[in-house]
Amino acid sequence: MTIAEAVKILDGQFFCGEDKADSEISAACGADLMSDVMAFVKDKVALLTGLVNPQVIRTAELLDIHCIIFVRGKVPSREVIEMAEDSGITLAGTKLSMYIACGKLYEGGLRLGEIRDI
């Protein structure tokens, strides 16, 4: 699944990095605790979170995560968007809850063992 397909499934919008929307994702991790995200290290992962602070970007950089999708209608600050742009991280958002967003990605083709709501 591409980032663009995931954002479309979630009826979401891009905040930055739309030029990388054709990049593939093969897993998703849903978490609001960044320490939990660190326990879920996979290639080509999209991070779904309700946190919109700079720590989310720092965690993504550390774990080589290139896509963050904010859930529950959260909108990142200009500072967070600029940090993501500088790091080459795509940011998007959806109004859906984390639970529903993970379920929709599963229905859209990311299968068991590939989506994890921590």
VMD Tcl script that builds the backbone (N, CA, C; Angstrom):
set m [mol new atoms 354]
animate dup $m
set s [atomselect $m all]
$s set {name element resname resid chain x y z} {
  {N N MET 1 A 0.849 -1.168 0.000}
  {CA C MET 1 A 0.000 0.000 0.000}
  {C C MET 1 A 0.897 1.234 0.000}
  {N N THR 2 A 0.492 2.248 -0.727}
  {CA C THR 2 A 1.255 3.502 -0.722}
  {C C THR 2 A 0.718 4.426 0.377}
  {N N ILE 3 A 1.509 5.432 0.691}
  {CA C ILE 3 A 1.061 6.433 1.663}
  {C C ILE 3 A -0.208 7.109 1.148}
  {N N ALA 4 A -0.237 7.428 -0.136}
  {CA C ALA 4 A -1.413 8.076 -0.716}
  {C C ALA 4 A -2.655 7.211 -0.563}
  {N N GLU 5 A -2.518 5.903 -0.771}
  {CA C GLU 5 A -3.659 4.993 -0.617}
  {C C GLU 5 A -4.132 4.965 0.830}
  {N N ALA 6 A -3.181 4.945 1.773}
  {CA C ALA 6 A -3.539 4.936 3.194}
  {C C ALA 6 A -4.287 6.204 3.573}
  {N N VAL 7 A -3.797 7.351 3.120}
  {CA C VAL 7 A -4.442 8.630 3.442}
  {C C VAL 7 A -5.840 8.680 2.830}
  {N N LYS 8 A -5.987 8.168 1.628}
  {CA C LYS 8 A -7.306 8.137 0.980}
  {C C LYS 8 A -8.265 7.229 1.756}
  {N N ILE 9 A -7.804 6.054 2.142}
  {CA C ILE 9 A -8.635 5.120 2.920}
  {C C ILE 9 A -9.124 5.775 4.201}
  {N N LEU 10 A -8.261 6.590 4.807}
  {CA C LEU 10 A -8.582 7.231 6.082}
  {C C LEU 10 A -9.303 8.566 5.895}
  {N N ASP 11 A -9.642 8.895 4.648}
  {CA C ASP 11 A -10.291 10.168 4.335}
  {C C ASP 11 A -9.498 11.314 4.965}
  {N N GLY 12 A -8.174 11.239 4.778}
  {CA C GLY 12 A -7.283 12.184 5.428}
  {C C GLY 12 A -6.790 13.287 4.525}
  {N N GLN 13 A -5.848 14.042 5.055}
  {CA C GLN 13 A -5.237 15.143 4.324}
  {C C GLN 13 A -3.748 15.155 4.639}
  {N N PHE 14 A -2.969 15.687 3.716}
  {CA C PHE 14 A -1.531 15.825 3.914}
  {C C PHE 14 A -1.221 17.168 4.558}
  {N N PHE 15 A -0.229 17.158 5.455}
  {CA C PHE 15 A 0.298 18.395 6.028}
  {C C PHE 15 A 1.634 18.750 5.380}
  {N N CYS 16 A 2.400 17.724 4.990}
  {CA C CYS 16 A 3.655 17.920 4.260}
  {C C CYS 16 A 4.102 16.572 3.701}
  {N N GLY 17 A 4.994 16.630 2.738}
  {CA C GLY 17 A 5.556 15.413 2.168}
  {C C GLY 17 A 4.680 14.709 1.157}
  {N N GLU 18 A 3.707 15.422 0.615}
  {CA C GLU 18 A 2.808 14.802 -0.362}
  {C C GLU 18 A 3.573 14.325 -1.600}
  {N N ASP 19 A 4.745 14.908 -1.846}
  {CA C ASP 19 A 5.566 14.482 -2.979}
  {C C ASP 19 A 6.114 13.069 -2.799}
  {N N LYS 20 A 6.036 12.547 -1.577}
  {CA C LYS 20 A 6.488 11.178 -1.303}
  {C C LYS 20 A 5.304 10.220 -1.133}
  {N N ALA 21 A 4.130 10.645 -1.566}
  {CA C ALA 21 A 2.902 9.874 -1.352}
  {C C ALA 21 A 2.896 8.528 -2.058}
  {N N ASP 22 A 3.750 8.347 -3.056}
  {CA C ASP 22 A 3.817 7.066 -3.754}
  {C C ASP 22 A 4.726 6.061 -3.063}
  {N N SER 23 A 5.343 6.453 -1.950}
  {CA C SER 23 A 6.196 5.531 -1.188}
  {C C SER 23 A 5.351 4.420 -0.591}
  {N N GLU 24 A 5.913 3.233 -0.553}
  {CA C GLU 24 A 5.209 2.064 -0.029}
  {C C GLU 24 A 5.283 2.000 1.490}
  {N N ILE 25 A 4.192 1.543 2.092}
  {CA C ILE 25 A 4.196 1.168 3.505}
  {C C ILE 25 A 3.726 -0.280 3.576}
  {N N SER 26 A 4.324 -1.038 4.471}
  {CA C SER 26 A 3.951 -2.444 4.590}
  {C C SER 26 A 3.462 -2.786 5.989}
  {N N ALA 27 A 3.472 -1.797 6.871}
  {CA C ALA 27 A 3.016 -2.018 8.242}
  {C C ALA 27 A 2.544 -0.701 8.837}
  {N N ALA 28 A 1.744 -0.790 9.884}
  {CA C ALA 28 A 1.285 0.400 10.601}
  {C C ALA 28 A 1.395 0.144 12.093}
  {N N CYS 29 A 1.722 1.197 12.821}
  {CA C CYS 29 A 1.848 1.116 14.273}
  {C C CYS 29 A 1.005 2.237 14.860}
  {N N GLY 30 A 0.056 1.906 15.712}
  {CA C GLY 30 A -0.780 2.903 16.354}
  {C C GLY 30 A -0.401 3.039 17.815}
  {N N ALA 31 A 0.108 4.211 18.211}
  {CA C ALA 31 A 0.522 4.404 19.600}
  {C C ALA 31 A 0.603 5.887 19.938}
  {N N ASP 32 A 0.318 6.204 21.194}
  {CA C ASP 32 A 0.514 7.551 21.702}
  {C C ASP 32 A 1.719 7.620 22.641}
  {N N LEU 33 A 2.243 6.482 23.038}
  {CA C LEU 33 A 3.459 6.446 23.851}
  {C C LEU 33 A 4.633 6.134 22.938}
  {N N MET 34 A 5.556 7.064 22.829}
  {CA C MET 34 A 6.676 6.865 21.919}
  {C C MET 34 A 7.572 5.715 22.363}
  {N N SER 35 A 7.588 5.389 23.647}
  {CA C SER 35 A 8.353 4.224 24.099}
  {C C SER 35 A 7.760 2.939 23.528}
  {N N ASP 36 A 6.441 2.902 23.333}
  {CA C ASP 36 A 5.813 1.741 22.700}
  {C C ASP 36 A 6.191 1.652 21.226}
  {N N VAL 37 A 6.293 2.790 20.569}
  {CA C VAL 37 A 6.675 2.808 19.160}
  {C C VAL 37 A 8.063 2.212 18.997}
  {N N MET 38 A 8.939 2.503 19.931}
  {CA C MET 38 A 10.307 1.998 19.858}
  {C C MET 38 A 10.354 0.471 19.951}
  {N N ALA 39 A 9.324 -0.131 20.513}
  {CA C ALA 39 A 9.264 -1.592 20.612}
  {C C ALA 39 A 8.740 -2.218 19.319}
  {N N PHE 40 A 8.264 -1.393 18.402}
  {CA C PHE 40 A 7.673 -1.874 17.149}
  {C C PHE 40 A 8.492 -1.339 15.987}
  {N N VAL 41 A 9.604 -1.977 15.734}
  {CA C VAL 41 A 10.486 -1.523 14.674}
  {C C VAL 41 A 10.294 -2.422 13.461}
  {N N LYS 42 A 9.843 -1.840 12.359}
  {CA C LYS 42 A 9.650 -2.548 11.103}
  {C C LYS 42 A 10.034 -1.626 9.973}
  {N N ASP 43 A 10.252 -2.227 8.824}
  {CA C ASP 43 A 10.535 -1.461 7.616}
  {C C ASP 43 A 9.250 -0.917 7.024}
  {N N LYS 44 A 9.319 0.240 6.420}
  {CA C LYS 44 A 8.203 0.827 5.681}
  {C C LYS 44 A 6.935 0.931 6.530}
  {N N VAL 45 A 7.074 1.458 7.728}
  {CA C VAL 45 A 5.946 1.552 8.656}
  {C C VAL 45 A 5.352 2.961 8.653}
  {N N ALA 46 A 4.046 3.017 8.827}
  {CA C ALA 46 A 3.353 4.282 9.055}
  {C C ALA 46 A 3.006 4.336 10.537}
  {N N LEU 47 A 3.301 5.445 11.163}
  {CA C LEU 47 A 2.974 5.636 12.575}
  {C C LEU 47 A 1.677 6.409 12.680}
  {N N LEU 48 A 0.690 5.836 13.354}
  {CA C LEU 48 A -0.569 6.518 13.643}
  {C C LEU 48 A -0.525 6.943 15.099}
  {N N THR 49 A -0.749 8.229 15.357}
  {CA C THR 49 A -0.662 8.736 16.721}
  {C C THR 49 A -1.538 9.969 16.893}
  {N N GLY 50 A -1.887 10.231 18.131}
  {CA C GLY 50 A -2.623 11.440 18.467}
  {C C GLY 50 A -1.716 12.514 19.037}
  {N N LEU 51 A -0.440 12.216 19.167}
  {CA C LEU 51 A 0.515 13.195 19.684}
  {C C LEU 51 A 1.031 14.068 18.550}
  {N N VAL 52 A 1.073 15.345 18.769}
  {CA C VAL 52 A 1.523 16.267 17.724}
  {C C VAL 52 A 2.702 17.122 18.202}
  {N N ASN 53 A 3.535 16.573 19.070}
  {CA C ASN 53 A 4.665 17.336 19.586}
  {C C ASN 53 A 5.968 16.953 18.876}
  {N N PRO 54 A 7.025 17.725 19.065}
  {CA C PRO 54 A 8.297 17.445 18.397}
  {C C PRO 54 A 8.876 16.056 18.714}
  {N N GLN 55 A 8.529 15.497 19.865}
  {CA C GLN 55 A 9.055 14.178 20.225}
  {C C GLN 55 A 8.634 13.108 19.216}
  {N N VAL 56 A 7.471 13.269 18.609}
  {CA C VAL 56 A 6.998 12.313 17.599}
  {C C VAL 56 A 7.951 12.320 16.405}
  {N N ILE 57 A 8.374 13.494 15.984}
  {CA C ILE 57 A 9.294 13.599 14.854}
  {C C ILE 57 A 10.647 13.016 15.237}
  {N N ARG 58 A 11.123 13.317 16.419}
  {CA C ARG 58 A 12.418 12.780 16.867}
  {C C ARG 58 A 12.400 11.253 16.923}
  {N N THR 59 A 11.296 10.688 17.403}
  {CA C THR 59 A 11.163 9.228 17.453}
  {C C THR 59 A 11.146 8.652 16.048}
  {N N ALA 60 A 10.412 9.281 15.152}
  {CA C ALA 60 A 10.362 8.811 13.758}
  {C C ALA 60 A 11.740 8.857 13.117}
  {N N GLU 61 A 12.485 9.924 13.367}
  {CA C GLU 61 A 13.845 10.030 12.832}
  {C C GLU 61 A 14.710 8.885 13.348}
  {N N LEU 62 A 14.636 8.639 14.630}
  {CA C LEU 62 A 15.442 7.600 15.271}
  {C C LEU 62 A 15.145 6.216 14.701}
  {N N LEU 63 A 13.868 5.966 14.398}
  {CA C LEU 63 A 13.448 4.639 13.938}
  {C C LEU 63 A 13.307 4.548 12.425}
  {N N ASP 64 A 13.683 5.604 11.718}
  {CA C ASP 64 A 13.606 5.631 10.254}
  {C C ASP 64 A 12.176 5.438 9.757}
  {N N ILE 65 A 11.227 6.090 10.437}
  {CA C ILE 65 A 9.816 6.084 10.034}
  {C C ILE 65 A 9.602 7.292 9.132}
  {N N HIS 66 A 9.046 7.065 7.938}
  {CA C HIS 66 A 8.915 8.129 6.957}
  {C C HIS 66 A 7.490 8.645 6.791}
  {N N CYS 67 A 6.546 8.116 7.578}
  {CA C CYS 67 A 5.155 8.544 7.452}
  {C C CYS 67 A 4.497 8.559 8.828}
  {N N ILE 68 A 3.931 9.689 9.184}
  {CA C ILE 68 A 3.172 9.828 10.431}
  {C C ILE 68 A 1.775 10.306 10.054}
  {N N ILE 69 A 0.767 9.610 10.577}
  {CA C ILE 69 A -0.625 9.999 10.352}
  {C C ILE 69 A -1.235 10.325 11.714}
  {N N PHE 70 A -1.621 11.581 11.890}
  {CA C PHE 70 A -2.221 12.011 13.139}
  {C C PHE 70 A -3.709 11.655 13.127}
  {N N VAL 71 A -4.184 11.069 14.208}
  {CA C VAL 71 A -5.577 10.639 14.320}
  {C C VAL 71 A -6.361 11.615 15.198}
  {N N ARG 72 A -7.666 11.390 15.275}
  {CA C ARG 72 A -8.562 12.176 16.125}
  {C C ARG 72 A -8.584 13.663 15.772}
  {N N GLY 73 A -8.315 13.981 14.496}
  {CA C GLY 73 A -8.385 15.365 14.055}
  {C C GLY 73 A -7.263 16.255 14.539}
  {N N LYS 74 A -6.195 15.669 15.049}
  {CA C LYS 74 A -5.074 16.469 15.552}
  {C C LYS 74 A -4.332 17.116 14.384}
  {N N VAL 75 A -3.910 18.356 14.596}
  {CA C VAL 75 A -3.190 19.116 13.579}
  {C C VAL 75 A -1.844 19.537 14.167}
  {N N PRO 76 A -0.744 19.212 13.465}
  {CA C PRO 76 A 0.570 19.582 13.985}
  {C C PRO 76 A 0.832 21.075 13.865}
  {N N SER 77 A 1.684 21.571 14.750}
  {CA C SER 77 A 2.080 22.985 14.703}
  {C C SER 77 A 3.021 23.215 13.524}
  {N N ARG 78 A 3.236 24.465 13.196}
  {CA C ARG 78 A 4.181 24.814 12.121}
  {C C ARG 78 A 5.571 24.269 12.446}
  {N N GLU 79 A 5.971 24.317 13.723}
  {CA C GLU 79 A 7.279 23.808 14.151}
  {C C GLU 79 A 7.411 22.311 13.838}
  {N N VAL 80 A 6.375 21.559 14.143}
  {CA C VAL 80 A 6.410 20.105 13.896}
  {C C VAL 80 A 6.443 19.831 12.387}
  {N N ILE 81 A 5.668 20.576 11.620}
  {CA C ILE 81 A 5.666 20.399 10.168}
  {C C ILE 81 A 7.051 20.711 9.593}
  {N N GLU 82 A 7.675 21.780 10.058}
  {CA C GLU 82 A 9.010 22.134 9.578}
  {C C GLU 82 A 10.038 21.077 9.946}
  {N N MET 83 A 9.945 20.533 11.152}
  {CA C MET 83 A 10.857 19.454 11.557}
  {C C MET 83 A 10.683 18.246 10.635}
  {N N ALA 84 A 9.438 17.908 10.322}
  {CA C ALA 84 A 9.165 16.768 9.438}
  {C C ALA 84 A 9.712 17.034 8.042}
  {N N GLU 85 A 9.492 18.232 7.529}
  {CA C GLU 85 A 10.009 18.583 6.198}
  {C C GLU 85 A 11.527 18.461 6.153}
  {N N ASP 86 A 12.193 18.955 7.188}
  {CA C ASP 86 A 13.653 18.886 7.262}
  {C C ASP 86 A 14.150 17.446 7.310}
  {N N SER 87 A 13.332 16.550 7.853}
  {CA C SER 87 A 13.718 15.143 8.008}
  {C C SER 87 A 13.185 14.249 6.902}
  {N N GLY 88 A 12.432 14.817 5.972}
  {CA C GLY 88 A 11.880 14.014 4.881}
  {C C GLY 88 A 10.755 13.089 5.312}
  {N N ILE 89 A 10.029 13.487 6.341}
  {CA C ILE 89 A 8.921 12.688 6.870}
  {C C ILE 89 A 7.603 13.244 6.348}
  {N N THR 90 A 6.770 12.366 5.825}
  {CA C THR 90 A 5.446 12.755 5.358}
  {C C THR 90 A 4.497 12.819 6.546}
  {N N LEU 91 A 3.753 13.914 6.657}
  {CA C LEU 91 A 2.742 14.060 7.707}
  {C C LEU 91 A 1.364 14.144 7.070}
  {N N ALA 92 A 0.428 13.408 7.660}
  {CA C ALA 92 A -0.965 13.457 7.224}
  {C C ALA 92 A -1.837 13.382 8.462}
  {N N GLY 93 A -3.120 13.565 8.270}
  {CA C GLY 93 A -4.043 13.505 9.393}
  {C C GLY 93 A -5.389 12.978 8.978}
  {N N THR 94 A -6.104 12.442 9.960}
  {CA C THR 94 A -7.460 11.951 9.770}
  {C C THR 94 A -8.284 12.314 10.996}
  {N N LYS 95 A -9.578 12.459 10.809}
  {CA C LYS 95 A -10.469 12.727 11.939}
  {C C LYS 95 A -10.858 11.445 12.663}
  {N N LEU 96 A -10.516 10.307 12.088}
  {CA C LEU 96 A -10.882 9.015 12.673}
  {C C LEU 96 A -10.123 8.745 13.963}
  {N N SER 97 A -10.708 7.924 14.828}
  {CA C SER 97 A -9.991 7.474 16.021}
  {C C SER 97 A -8.893 6.508 15.590}
  {N N MET 98 A -7.948 6.260 16.469}
  {CA C MET 98 A -6.869 5.338 16.148}
  {C C MET 98 A -7.415 3.939 15.857}
  {N N TYR 99 A -8.371 3.504 16.659}
  {CA C TYR 99 A -8.969 2.179 16.492}
  {C C TYR 99 A -9.596 2.027 15.106}
  {N N ILE 100 A -10.423 2.984 14.719}
  {CA C ILE 100 A -11.086 2.928 13.412}
  {C C ILE 100 A -10.055 3.054 12.284}
  {N N ALA 101 A -9.086 3.940 12.439}
  {CA C ALA 101 A -8.058 4.114 11.410}
  {C C ALA 101 A -7.289 2.822 11.180}
  {N N CYS 102 A -6.879 2.155 12.248}
  {CA C CYS 102 A -6.171 0.876 12.104}
  {C C CYS 102 A -7.070 -0.157 11.428}
  {N N GLY 103 A -8.345 -0.185 11.800}
  {CA C GLY 103 A -9.284 -1.125 11.193}
  {C C GLY 103 A -9.467 -0.864 9.706}
  {N N LYS 104 A -9.552 0.392 9.325}
  {CA C LYS 104 A -9.722 0.731 7.909}
  {C C LYS 104 A -8.479 0.355 7.097}
  {N N LEU 105 A -7.296 0.541 7.681}
  {CA C LEU 105 A -6.082 0.130 6.973}
  {C C LEU 105 A -6.044 -1.388 6.810}
  {N N TYR 106 A -6.503 -2.090 7.820}
  {CA C TYR 106 A -6.594 -3.557 7.718}
  {C C TYR 106 A -7.543 -3.939 6.586}
  {N N GLU 107 A -8.715 -3.341 6.586}
  {CA C GLU 107 A -9.688 -3.611 5.520}
  {C C GLU 107 A -9.127 -3.244 4.154}
  {N N GLY 108 A -8.267 -2.240 4.115}
  {CA C GLY 108 A -7.702 -1.769 2.856}
  {C C GLY 108 A -6.565 -2.616 2.318}
  {N N GLY 109 A -6.104 -3.574 3.104}
  {CA C GLY 109 A -5.074 -4.463 2.580}
  {C C GLY 109 A -3.888 -4.740 3.478}
  {N N LEU 110 A -3.660 -3.936 4.518}
  {CA C LEU 110 A -2.604 -4.276 5.472}
  {C C LEU 110 A -3.159 -5.367 6.377}
  {N N ARG 111 A -2.542 -6.520 6.364}
  {CA C ARG 111 A -3.113 -7.703 7.007}
  {C C ARG 111 A -2.551 -8.000 8.387}
  {N N LEU 112 A -3.120 -9.033 9.010}
  {CA C LEU 112 A -2.754 -9.475 10.359}
  {C C LEU 112 A -1.244 -9.562 10.510}
  {N N GLY 113 A -0.755 -9.031 11.596}
  {CA C GLY 113 A 0.667 -9.028 11.840}
  {C C GLY 113 A 1.357 -7.803 11.237}
  {N N GLU 114 A 0.624 -7.062 10.428}
  {CA C GLU 114 A 1.204 -5.885 9.805}
  {C C GLU 114 A 0.692 -4.596 10.437}
  {N N ILE 115 A -0.425 -4.669 11.166}
  {CA C ILE 115 A -0.970 -3.509 11.859}
  {C C ILE 115 A -0.950 -3.840 13.346}
  {N N ARG 116 A -0.493 -2.907 14.126}
  {CA C ARG 116 A -0.419 -3.149 15.557}
  {C C ARG 116 A -0.799 -1.876 16.284}
  {N N ASP 117 A -1.850 -1.957 17.082}
  {CA C ASP 117 A -2.259 -0.841 17.931}
  {C C ASP 117 A -1.704 -1.145 19.307}
  {N N ILE 118 A -0.664 -0.432 19.707}
  {CA C ILE 118 A 0.017 -0.723 20.970}
  {C C ILE 118 A -0.681 -0.009 22.109}
}
mol reanalyze $m
mol bondsrecalc $m
mol representation Tube
mol addrep $m
